[in-house]
Amino acid sequence: MSNENTKMSAWIDLAQGLYTFLNERNTTIHYSFENLNVSVPQTTGDSSPRAKWSLNGAVSISTSEKMDSSGRND
């Protein structure tokens, strides 16, 4: 596996682990961006052609945990 693929795999593993952890704790995730621009590669590699995606508006990011009446995680 190339170094670039290894880096991508590490980021994917980190994101999946965080998502699983937060879901197990009944955590809600909200995302917030303004004028978001993302360059999406067609394939892997530095020279891959990219499509530009833009979001003209807002998306929020925050987290909250669902607690029971004793203050513990549900």
PDB file of N, CA, C and O in Angstrom:
ATOM      1  N   MET A   1       0.853  -1.179   0.000  1.00  0.00           N
ATOM      2  CA  MET A   1       0.000   0.000   0.000  1.00  0.00           C
ATOM      3  C   MET A   1       0.896   1.238   0.000  1.00  0.00           C
ATOM      4  O   MET A   1       1.863   1.306   0.758  1.00  0.00           O
ATOM      5  N   SER A   2       0.576   2.209  -0.843  1.00  0.00           N
ATOM      6  CA  SER A   2       1.394   3.413  -0.925  1.00  0.00           C
ATOM      7  C   SER A   2       1.231   4.255   0.327  1.00  0.00           C
ATOM      8  O   SER A   2       0.270   4.087   1.077  1.00  0.00           O
ATOM      9  N   ASN A   3       2.175   5.163   0.549  1.00  0.00           N
ATOM     10  CA  ASN A   3       2.133   6.057   1.690  1.00  0.00           C
ATOM     11  C   ASN A   3       0.855   6.893   1.671  1.00  0.00           C
ATOM     12  O   ASN A   3       0.249   7.135   2.715  1.00  0.00           O
ATOM     13  N   GLU A   4       0.450   7.331   0.478  1.00  0.00           N
ATOM     14  CA  GLU A   4      -0.770   8.140   0.349  1.00  0.00           C
ATOM     15  C   GLU A   4      -2.008   7.336   0.750  1.00  0.00           C
ATOM     16  O   GLU A   4      -2.885   7.854   1.442  1.00  0.00           O
ATOM     17  N   ASN A   5      -2.081   6.085   0.323  1.00  0.00           N
ATOM     18  CA  ASN A   5      -3.205   5.230   0.709  1.00  0.00           C
ATOM     19  C   ASN A   5      -3.198   4.934   2.197  1.00  0.00           C
ATOM     20  O   ASN A   5      -4.257   4.842   2.818  1.00  0.00           O
ATOM     21  N   THR A   6      -2.007   4.784   2.775  1.00  0.00           N
ATOM     22  CA  THR A   6      -1.881   4.550   4.207  1.00  0.00           C
ATOM     23  C   THR A   6      -2.415   5.743   4.984  1.00  0.00           C
ATOM     24  O   THR A   6      -3.125   5.567   5.974  1.00  0.00           O
ATOM     25  N   LYS A   7      -2.081   6.966   4.544  1.00  0.00           N
ATOM     26  CA  LYS A   7      -2.581   8.179   5.207  1.00  0.00           C
ATOM     27  C   LYS A   7      -4.098   8.255   5.131  1.00  0.00           C
ATOM     28  O   LYS A   7      -4.755   8.576   6.121  1.00  0.00           O
ATOM     29  N   MET A   8      -4.664   7.958   3.950  1.00  0.00           N
ATOM     30  CA  MET A   8      -6.116   8.001   3.782  1.00  0.00           C
ATOM     31  C   MET A   8      -6.779   6.974   4.685  1.00  0.00           C
ATOM     32  O   MET A   8      -7.793   7.263   5.320  1.00  0.00           O
ATOM     33  N   SER A   9      -6.213   5.782   4.743  1.00  0.00           N
ATOM     34  CA  SER A   9      -6.759   4.725   5.580  1.00  0.00           C
ATOM     35  C   SER A   9      -6.740   5.129   7.053  1.00  0.00           C
ATOM     36  O   SER A   9      -7.687   4.846   7.787  1.00  0.00           O
ATOM     37  N   ALA A  10      -5.674   5.784   7.485  1.00  0.00           N
ATOM     38  CA  ALA A  10      -5.568   6.227   8.881  1.00  0.00           C
ATOM     39  C   ALA A  10      -6.664   7.245   9.207  1.00  0.00           C
ATOM     40  O   ALA A  10      -7.267   7.177  10.278  1.00  0.00           O
ATOM     41  N   TRP A  11      -6.927   8.182   8.299  1.00  0.00           N
ATOM     42  CA  TRP A  11      -7.978   9.186   8.520  1.00  0.00           C
ATOM     43  C   TRP A  11      -9.353   8.523   8.563  1.00  0.00           C
ATOM     44  O   TRP A  11     -10.189   8.873   9.396  1.00  0.00           O
ATOM     45  N   ILE A  12      -9.584   7.565   7.664  1.00  0.00           N
ATOM     46  CA  ILE A  12     -10.869   6.862   7.635  1.00  0.00           C
ATOM     47  C   ILE A  12     -11.066   6.082   8.931  1.00  0.00           C
ATOM     48  O   ILE A  12     -12.149   6.108   9.516  1.00  0.00           O
ATOM     49  N   ASP A  13     -10.012   5.382   9.384  1.00  0.00           N
ATOM     50  CA  ASP A  13     -10.088   4.626  10.636  1.00  0.00           C
ATOM     51  C   ASP A  13     -10.369   5.550  11.817  1.00  0.00           C
ATOM     52  O   ASP A  13     -11.170   5.214  12.689  1.00  0.00           O
ATOM     53  N   LEU A  14      -9.719   6.702  11.852  1.00  0.00           N
ATOM     54  CA  LEU A  14      -9.937   7.675  12.930  1.00  0.00           C
ATOM     55  C   LEU A  14     -11.379   8.167  12.915  1.00  0.00           C
ATOM     56  O   LEU A  14     -12.025   8.211  13.962  1.00  0.00           O
ATOM     57  N   ALA A  15     -11.886   8.531  11.762  1.00  0.00           N
ATOM     58  CA  ALA A  15     -13.262   9.034  11.650  1.00  0.00           C
ATOM     59  C   ALA A  15     -14.271   7.960  12.056  1.00  0.00           C
ATOM     60  O   ALA A  15     -15.230   8.244  12.773  1.00  0.00           O
ATOM     61  N   GLN A  16     -14.053   6.727  11.597  1.00  0.00           N
ATOM     62  CA  GLN A  16     -14.967   5.641  11.956  1.00  0.00           C
ATOM     63  C   GLN A  16     -14.949   5.378  13.459  1.00  0.00           C
ATOM     64  O   GLN A  16     -15.998   5.165  14.068  1.00  0.00           O
ATOM     65  N   GLY A  17     -13.762   5.394  14.053  1.00  0.00           N
ATOM     66  CA  GLY A  17     -13.650   5.173  15.494  1.00  0.00           C
ATOM     67  C   GLY A  17     -14.345   6.260  16.301  1.00  0.00           C
ATOM     68  O   GLY A  17     -15.032   5.971  17.281  1.00  0.00           O
ATOM     69  N   LEU A  18     -14.168   7.504  15.889  1.00  0.00           N
ATOM     70  CA  LEU A  18     -14.814   8.629  16.582  1.00  0.00           C
ATOM     71  C   LEU A  18     -16.327   8.540  16.431  1.00  0.00           C
ATOM     72  O   LEU A  18     -17.064   8.733  17.398  1.00  0.00           O
ATOM     73  N   TYR A  19     -16.791   8.247  15.215  1.00  0.00           N
ATOM     74  CA  TYR A  19     -18.224   8.127  14.965  1.00  0.00           C
ATOM     75  C   TYR A  19     -18.830   7.017  15.823  1.00  0.00           C
ATOM     76  O   TYR A  19     -19.889   7.206  16.422  1.00  0.00           O
ATOM     77  N   THR A  20     -18.167   5.861  15.885  1.00  0.00           N
ATOM     78  CA  THR A  20     -18.652   4.739  16.697  1.00  0.00           C
ATOM     79  C   THR A  20     -18.692   5.121  18.166  1.00  0.00           C
ATOM     80  O   THR A  20     -19.686   4.860  18.844  1.00  0.00           O
ATOM     81  N   PHE A  21     -17.618   5.741  18.675  1.00  0.00           N
ATOM     82  CA  PHE A  21     -17.548   6.158  20.077  1.00  0.00           C
ATOM     83  C   PHE A  21     -18.698   7.099  20.426  1.00  0.00           C
ATOM     84  O   PHE A  21     -19.372   6.919  21.440  1.00  0.00           O
ATOM     85  N   LEU A  22     -18.917   8.110  19.575  1.00  0.00           N
ATOM     86  CA  LEU A  22     -19.967   9.084  19.861  1.00  0.00           C
ATOM     87  C   LEU A  22     -21.354   8.448  19.771  1.00  0.00           C
ATOM     88  O   LEU A  22     -22.234   8.782  20.565  1.00  0.00           O
ATOM     89  N   ASN A  23     -21.561   7.546  18.826  1.00  0.00           N
ATOM     90  CA  ASN A  23     -22.858   6.874  18.717  1.00  0.00           C
ATOM     91  C   ASN A  23     -23.136   5.993  19.920  1.00  0.00           C
ATOM     92  O   ASN A  23     -24.276   5.923  20.381  1.00  0.00           O
ATOM     93  N   GLU A  24     -22.119   5.320  20.438  1.00  0.00           N
ATOM     94  CA  GLU A  24     -22.306   4.469  21.613  1.00  0.00           C
ATOM     95  C   GLU A  24     -22.701   5.287  22.836  1.00  0.00           C
ATOM     96  O   GLU A  24     -23.326   4.758  23.755  1.00  0.00           O
ATOM     97  N   ARG A  25     -22.350   6.557  22.861  1.00  0.00           N
ATOM     98  CA  ARG A  25     -22.679   7.444  23.983  1.00  0.00           C
ATOM     99  C   ARG A  25     -23.939   8.252  23.715  1.00  0.00           C
ATOM    100  O   ARG A  25     -24.236   9.195  24.449  1.00  0.00           O
ATOM    101  N   ASN A  26     -24.691   7.893  22.662  1.00  0.00           N
ATOM    102  CA  ASN A  26     -25.910   8.611  22.286  1.00  0.00           C
ATOM    103  C   ASN A  26     -25.650  10.101  22.064  1.00  0.00           C
ATOM    104  O   ASN A  26     -26.462  10.949  22.433  1.00  0.00           O
ATOM    105  N   THR A  27     -24.522  10.395  21.463  1.00  0.00           N
ATOM    106  CA  THR A  27     -24.127  11.776  21.205  1.00  0.00           C
ATOM    107  C   THR A  27     -24.684  12.227  19.860  1.00  0.00           C
ATOM    108  O   THR A  27     -24.669  11.474  18.886  1.00  0.00           O
ATOM    109  N   THR A  28     -25.169  13.446  19.817  1.00  0.00           N
ATOM    110  CA  THR A  28     -25.629  14.041  18.571  1.00  0.00           C
ATOM    111  C   THR A  28     -24.532  14.950  18.043  1.00  0.00           C
ATOM    112  O   THR A  28     -23.935  15.712  18.803  1.00  0.00           O
ATOM    113  N   ILE A  29     -24.266  14.875  16.752  1.00  0.00           N
ATOM    114  CA  ILE A  29     -23.238  15.703  16.130  1.00  0.00           C
ATOM    115  C   ILE A  29     -23.910  16.662  15.159  1.00  0.00           C
ATOM    116  O   ILE A  29     -24.687  16.246  14.300  1.00  0.00           O
ATOM    117  N   HIS A  30     -23.608  17.949  15.300  1.00  0.00           N
ATOM    118  CA  HIS A  30     -24.113  18.975  14.388  1.00  0.00           C
ATOM    119  C   HIS A  30     -22.903  19.649  13.750  1.00  0.00           C
ATOM    120  O   HIS A  30     -21.922  19.926  14.441  1.00  0.00           O
ATOM    121  N   TYR A  31     -22.951  19.917  12.456  1.00  0.00           N
ATOM    122  CA  TYR A  31     -21.837  20.507  11.725  1.00  0.00           C
ATOM    123  C   TYR A  31     -22.165  21.945  11.328  1.00  0.00           C
ATOM    124  O   TYR A  31     -23.312  22.249  11.001  1.00  0.00           O
ATOM    125  N   SER A  32     -21.153  22.843  11.355  1.00  0.00           N
ATOM    126  CA  SER A  32     -21.376  24.233  10.953  1.00  0.00           C
ATOM    127  C   SER A  32     -20.230  24.738  10.087  1.00  0.00           C
ATOM    128  O   SER A  32     -19.078  24.767  10.521  1.00  0.00           O
ATOM    129  N   PHE A  33     -20.549  25.131   8.869  1.00  0.00           N
ATOM    130  CA  PHE A  33     -19.585  25.715   7.934  1.00  0.00           C
ATOM    131  C   PHE A  33     -20.271  26.884   7.244  1.00  0.00           C
ATOM    132  O   PHE A  33     -21.491  26.880   7.075  1.00  0.00           O
ATOM    133  N   GLU A  34     -19.502  27.873   6.849  1.00  0.00           N
ATOM    134  CA  GLU A  34     -20.022  28.951   6.021  1.00  0.00           C
ATOM    135  C   GLU A  34     -19.208  29.007   4.751  1.00  0.00           C
ATOM    136  O   GLU A  34     -17.979  28.955   4.797  1.00  0.00           O
ATOM    137  N   ASN A  35     -19.880  29.113   3.611  1.00  0.00           N
ATOM    138  CA  ASN A  35     -19.221  29.169   2.309  1.00  0.00           C
ATOM    139  C   ASN A  35     -18.177  28.061   2.172  1.00  0.00           C
ATOM    140  O   ASN A  35     -17.007  28.327   1.896  1.00  0.00           O
ATOM    141  N   LEU A  36     -18.607  26.840   2.365  1.00  0.00           N
ATOM    142  CA  LEU A  36     -17.743  25.661   2.321  1.00  0.00           C
ATOM    143  C   LEU A  36     -17.367  25.325   0.880  1.00  0.00           C
ATOM    144  O   LEU A  36     -18.238  25.224   0.016  1.00  0.00           O
ATOM    145  N   ASN A  37     -16.080  25.152   0.624  1.00  0.00           N
ATOM    146  CA  ASN A  37     -15.573  24.728  -0.679  1.00  0.00           C
ATOM    147  C   ASN A  37     -14.753  23.467  -0.480  1.00  0.00           C
ATOM    148  O   ASN A  37     -13.866  23.420   0.372  1.00  0.00           O
ATOM    149  N   VAL A  38     -15.055  22.439  -1.275  1.00  0.00           N
ATOM    150  CA  VAL A  38     -14.358  21.167  -1.180  1.00  0.00           C
ATOM    151  C   VAL A  38     -13.888  20.769  -2.570  1.00  0.00           C
ATOM    152  O   VAL A  38     -14.662  20.816  -3.526  1.00  0.00           O
ATOM    153  N   SER A  39     -12.625  20.380  -2.686  1.00  0.00           N
ATOM    154  CA  SER A  39     -12.107  19.849  -3.944  1.00  0.00           C
ATOM    155  C   SER A  39     -12.141  18.330  -3.861  1.00  0.00           C
ATOM    156  O   SER A  39     -11.447  17.730  -3.041  1.00  0.00           O
ATOM    157  N   VAL A  40     -12.948  17.717  -4.709  1.00  0.00           N
ATOM    158  CA  VAL A  40     -13.159  16.282  -4.660  1.00  0.00           C
ATOM    159  C   VAL A  40     -12.378  15.625  -5.795  1.00  0.00           C
ATOM    160  O   VAL A  40     -12.677  15.858  -6.967  1.00  0.00           O
ATOM    161  N   PRO A  41     -11.368  14.796  -5.456  1.00  0.00           N
ATOM    162  CA  PRO A  41     -10.572  14.146  -6.504  1.00  0.00           C
ATOM    163  C   PRO A  41     -11.359  13.035  -7.193  1.00  0.00           C
ATOM    164  O   PRO A  41     -12.186  12.364  -6.576  1.00  0.00           O
ATOM    165  N   GLN A  42     -11.085  12.857  -8.480  1.00  0.00           N
ATOM    166  CA  GLN A  42     -11.724  11.772  -9.219  1.00  0.00           C
ATOM    167  C   GLN A  42     -11.071  10.433  -8.891  1.00  0.00           C
ATOM    168  O   GLN A  42     -11.733   9.396  -8.919  1.00  0.00           O
ATOM    169  N   THR A  43      -9.776  10.451  -8.581  1.00  0.00           N
ATOM    170  CA  THR A  43      -9.035   9.253  -8.191  1.00  0.00           C
ATOM    171  C   THR A  43      -8.050   9.673  -7.109  1.00  0.00           C
ATOM    172  O   THR A  43      -8.013  10.845  -6.733  1.00  0.00           O
ATOM    173  N   THR A  44      -7.254   8.737  -6.603  1.00  0.00           N
ATOM    174  CA  THR A  44      -6.225   9.091  -5.642  1.00  0.00           C
ATOM    175  C   THR A  44      -5.009   9.636  -6.384  1.00  0.00           C
ATOM    176  O   THR A  44      -4.816   9.362  -7.568  1.00  0.00           O
ATOM    177  N   GLY A  45      -4.211  10.392  -5.690  1.00  0.00           N
ATOM    178  CA  GLY A  45      -2.994  10.944  -6.280  1.00  0.00           C
ATOM    179  C   GLY A  45      -3.040  12.459  -6.329  1.00  0.00           C
ATOM    180  O   GLY A  45      -4.103  13.060  -6.483  1.00  0.00           O
ATOM    181  N   ASP A  46      -1.855  13.073  -6.195  1.00  0.00           N
ATOM    182  CA  ASP A  46      -1.760  14.530  -6.166  1.00  0.00           C
ATOM    183  C   ASP A  46      -2.202  15.193  -7.471  1.00  0.00           C
ATOM    184  O   ASP A  46      -2.723  16.307  -7.450  1.00  0.00           O
ATOM    185  N   SER A  47      -2.001  14.524  -8.597  1.00  0.00           N
ATOM    186  CA  SER A  47      -2.305  15.134  -9.888  1.00  0.00           C
ATOM    187  C   SER A  47      -3.694  14.767 -10.414  1.00  0.00           C
ATOM    188  O   SER A  47      -4.014  15.063 -11.566  1.00  0.00           O
ATOM    189  N   SER A  48      -4.509  14.135  -9.595  1.00  0.00           N
ATOM    190  CA  SER A  48      -5.846  13.741 -10.023  1.00  0.00           C
ATOM    191  C   SER A  48      -6.706  14.978 -10.292  1.00  0.00           C
ATOM    192  O   SER A  48      -6.673  15.929  -9.512  1.00  0.00           O
ATOM    193  N   PRO A  49      -7.476  14.979 -11.385  1.00  0.00           N
ATOM    194  CA  PRO A  49      -8.412  16.079 -11.631  1.00  0.00           C
ATOM    195  C   PRO A  49      -9.418  16.173 -10.483  1.00  0.00           C
ATOM    196  O   PRO A  49      -9.806  15.160  -9.901  1.00  0.00           O
ATOM    197  N   ARG A  50      -9.830  17.383 -10.170  1.00  0.00           N
ATOM    198  CA  ARG A  50     -10.726  17.597  -9.030  1.00  0.00           C
ATOM    199  C   ARG A  50     -11.959  18.393  -9.433  1.00  0.00           C
ATOM    200  O   ARG A  50     -11.903  19.288 -10.276  1.00  0.00           O
ATOM    201  N   ALA A  51     -13.051  18.044  -8.815  1.00  0.00           N
ATOM    202  CA  ALA A  51     -14.288  18.805  -8.970  1.00  0.00           C
ATOM    203  C   ALA A  51     -14.416  19.722  -7.759  1.00  0.00           C
ATOM    204  O   ALA A  51     -14.113  19.305  -6.641  1.00  0.00           O
ATOM    205  N   LYS A  52     -14.855  20.949  -7.955  1.00  0.00           N
ATOM    206  CA  LYS A  52     -15.029  21.885  -6.855  1.00  0.00           C
ATOM    207  C   LYS A  52     -16.495  21.888  -6.439  1.00  0.00           C
ATOM    208  O   LYS A  52     -17.380  22.192  -7.240  1.00  0.00           O
ATOM    209  N   TRP A  53     -16.739  21.548  -5.185  1.00  0.00           N
ATOM    210  CA  TRP A  53     -18.089  21.584  -4.633  1.00  0.00           C
ATOM    211  C   TRP A  53     -18.161  22.781  -3.699  1.00  0.00           C
ATOM    212  O   TRP A  53     -17.251  22.985  -2.895  1.00  0.00           O
ATOM    213  N   SER A  54     -19.212  23.572  -3.786  1.00  0.00           N
ATOM    214  CA  SER A  54     -19.387  24.749  -2.930  1.00  0.00           C
ATOM    215  C   SER A  54     -20.738  24.700  -2.241  1.00  0.00           C
ATOM    216  O   SER A  54     -21.734  24.271  -2.824  1.00  0.00           O
ATOM    217  N   LEU A  55     -20.758  25.142  -0.997  1.00  0.00           N
ATOM    218  CA  LEU A  55     -21.987  25.255  -0.232  1.00  0.00           C
ATOM    219  C   LEU A  55     -22.130  26.710   0.171  1.00  0.00           C
ATOM    220  O   LEU A  55     -21.319  27.222   0.943  1.00  0.00           O
ATOM    221  N   ASN A  56     -23.136  27.371  -0.334  1.00  0.00           N
ATOM    222  CA  ASN A  56     -23.379  28.759   0.004  1.00  0.00           C
ATOM    223  C   ASN A  56     -24.458  28.792   1.070  1.00  0.00           C
ATOM    224  O   ASN A  56     -25.650  28.843   0.766  1.00  0.00           O
ATOM    225  N   GLY A  57     -24.033  28.764   2.299  1.00  0.00           N
ATOM    226  CA  GLY A  57     -24.961  28.719   3.417  1.00  0.00           C
ATOM    227  C   GLY A  57     -24.231  28.254   4.651  1.00  0.00           C
ATOM    228  O   GLY A  57     -23.011  28.393   4.740  1.00  0.00           O
ATOM    229  N   ALA A  58     -24.946  27.712   5.589  1.00  0.00           N
ATOM    230  CA  ALA A  58     -24.338  27.301   6.847  1.00  0.00           C
ATOM    231  C   ALA A  58     -24.741  25.880   7.209  1.00  0.00           C
ATOM    232  O   ALA A  58     -25.871  25.452   6.974  1.00  0.00           O
ATOM    233  N   VAL A  59     -23.793  25.168   7.780  1.00  0.00           N
ATOM    234  CA  VAL A  59     -23.997  23.850   8.366  1.00  0.00           C
ATOM    235  C   VAL A  59     -23.293  23.923   9.716  1.00  0.00           C
ATOM    236  O   VAL A  59     -22.152  24.383   9.765  1.00  0.00           O
ATOM    237  N   SER A  60     -23.912  23.492  10.810  1.00  0.00           N
ATOM    238  CA  SER A  60     -23.332  23.622  12.153  1.00  0.00           C
ATOM    239  C   SER A  60     -22.675  22.350  12.644  1.00  0.00           C
ATOM    240  O   SER A  60     -23.096  21.255  12.271  1.00  0.00           O
ATOM    241  N   ILE A  61     -21.625  22.475  13.496  1.00  0.00           N
ATOM    242  CA  ILE A  61     -21.003  21.322  14.159  1.00  0.00           C
ATOM    243  C   ILE A  61     -21.001  21.574  15.659  1.00  0.00           C
ATOM    244  O   ILE A  61     -20.467  22.578  16.130  1.00  0.00           O
ATOM    245  N   SER A  62     -21.593  20.666  16.392  1.00  0.00           N
ATOM    246  CA  SER A  62     -21.524  20.667  17.853  1.00  0.00           C
ATOM    247  C   SER A  62     -21.892  19.260  18.301  1.00  0.00           C
ATOM    248  O   SER A  62     -22.397  18.465  17.508  1.00  0.00           O
ATOM    249  N   THR A  63     -21.643  18.954  19.549  1.00  0.00           N
ATOM    250  CA  THR A  63     -22.022  17.635  20.058  1.00  0.00           C
ATOM    251  C   THR A  63     -22.789  17.809  21.354  1.00  0.00           C
ATOM    252  O   THR A  63     -22.623  18.805  22.059  1.00  0.00           O
ATOM    253  N   SER A  64     -23.613  16.854  21.657  1.00  0.00           N
ATOM    254  CA  SER A  64     -24.311  16.818  22.935  1.00  0.00           C
ATOM    255  C   SER A  64     -24.553  15.364  23.280  1.00  0.00           C
ATOM    256  O   SER A  64     -24.710  14.524  22.394  1.00  0.00           O
ATOM    257  N   GLU A  65     -24.582  15.068  24.581  1.00  0.00           N
ATOM    258  CA  GLU A  65     -24.817  13.707  25.024  1.00  0.00           C
ATOM    259  C   GLU A  65     -26.178  13.620  25.686  1.00  0.00           C
ATOM    260  O   GLU A  65     -26.611  14.539  26.381  1.00  0.00           O
ATOM    261  N   LYS A  66     -26.838  12.510  25.462  1.00  0.00           N
ATOM    262  CA  LYS A  66     -28.121  12.255  26.080  1.00  0.00           C
ATOM    263  C   LYS A  66     -27.855  11.724  27.490  1.00  0.00           C
ATOM    264  O   LYS A  66     -27.218  10.682  27.644  1.00  0.00           O
ATOM    265  N   MET A  67     -28.331  12.419  28.509  1.00  0.00           N
ATOM    266  CA  MET A  67     -28.111  12.019  29.903  1.00  0.00           C
ATOM    267  C   MET A  67     -29.416  11.524  30.519  1.00  0.00           C
ATOM    268  O   MET A  67     -30.500  11.974  30.149  1.00  0.00           O
ATOM    269  N   ASP A  68     -29.300  10.596  31.461  1.00  0.00           N
ATOM    270  CA  ASP A  68     -30.488  10.182  32.202  1.00  0.00           C
ATOM    271  C   ASP A  68     -30.698  11.144  33.364  1.00  0.00           C
ATOM    272  O   ASP A  68     -29.930  12.093  33.521  1.00  0.00           O
ATOM    273  N   SER A  69     -31.715  10.920  34.173  1.00  0.00           N
ATOM    274  CA  SER A  69     -32.071  11.857  35.251  1.00  0.00           C
ATOM    275  C   SER A  69     -30.981  11.973  36.320  1.00  0.00           C
ATOM    276  O   SER A  69     -30.959  12.963  37.052  1.00  0.00           O
ATOM    277  N   SER A  70     -30.080  10.996  36.433  1.00  0.00           N
ATOM    278  CA  SER A  70     -29.000  11.069  37.422  1.00  0.00           C
ATOM    279  C   SER A  70     -27.772  11.799  36.880  1.00  0.00           C
ATOM    280  O   SER A  70     -26.789  11.988  37.597  1.00  0.00           O
ATOM    281  N   GLY A  71     -27.832  12.210  35.607  1.00  0.00           N
ATOM    282  CA  GLY A  71     -26.695  12.903  35.011  1.00  0.00           C
ATOM    283  C   GLY A  71     -25.705  11.975  34.326  1.00  0.00           C
ATOM    284  O   GLY A  71     -24.652  12.411  33.861  1.00  0.00           O
ATOM    285  N   ARG A  72     -26.052  10.681  34.268  1.00  0.00           N
ATOM    286  CA  ARG A  72     -25.185   9.716  33.592  1.00  0.00           C
ATOM    287  C   ARG A  72     -25.604   9.590  32.142  1.00  0.00           C
ATOM    288  O   ARG A  72     -26.738   9.903  31.777  1.00  0.00           O
ATOM    289  N   ASN A  73     -24.662   9.122  31.307  1.00  0.00           N
ATOM    290  CA  ASN A  73     -25.001   8.845  29.922  1.00  0.00           C
ATOM    291  C   ASN A  73     -26.061   7.782  29.854  1.00  0.00           C
ATOM    292  O   ASN A  73     -25.998   6.777  30.561  1.00  0.00           O
ATOM    293  N   ASP A  74     -27.039   8.005  28.999  1.00  0.00           N
ATOM    294  CA  ASP A  74     -28.103   7.036  28.783  1.00  0.00           C
ATOM    295  C   ASP A  74     -27.573   5.791  28.151  1.00  0.00           C
ATOM    296  O   ASP A  74     -28.333   4.857  27.894  1.00  0.00           O
TER     297      ASP A  74
END
